Amino acid sequence: MTHKFTIGAQVYFAPGFTGVAARGLYTVVRRLPVENDNKVIYRIKSAAETFERTAEEHQLSRTQ
């Protein structure tokens, strides 16, 4: 498994039905190591928030 997004990339975050996080534009801050469950995970940050979030790759999409 490899990461699809690079550090600094602008992405659209859609947390899914159970997520309480805000959908919208985020910046990839860090790519986390792929562990035994093969989930590709990122640390992302929104300009509107003071903290980072963790997101799985399937929750992110490229922006135009």
N, C-alpha and C positions, 0 to 999 in steps of 0.2 A: 504494500500500500504506500502511495506517495501523496503528498499534499498538492492540491490543485491550485491554491491561492498563495501568493507571496506576501511577505511582510510588507506592510504599507498599502496593500491593495484595498480599494473601496469595494465593499460588498453589501448586498441587501440581506438582512437577517429576518427570517420568518420562523419564529420559535415553535409553531404548531398549535394545536388546539388547547393543550394543557399549559402552555407557557404563559407566564405573567409578564414576560419581558416585552418591551416595546419593539414592534416591527420597524424597520427602517434602515437607514444607511449607517454603516459601521466601518471602521478601519481595522484591518488585521494587525494585531500588535505582536503576536507570537504564534509559532506553530509548535504544538506539543508533540512529544514522541508518540508514535503509534504503539499501542500496547498489545497484549495477547488477544484482546477482543476485536482487533483490527478496526477500531473506530478512529477516524481521522478528526482530530480536535484542534481548535484554534482558541486563542484569547483575542477578543474583539473589544473595541471601544467606540462609543458614540460620542460625538461632540456635545450632546445634550446631557451626558451623565459624567459623574466624577469618578466612576469605577469601571473596571473591565469585567467582561462576561466571558463565560466559556460557551462555545458553540460547536456542534458537530458539523462536519462538512455538508451533509445533506440539508442542513438548515440555511445554508448560504448560497447565494447566486451572484453572478457577475452583474455589475451595474453598467449602464450605457455610457 
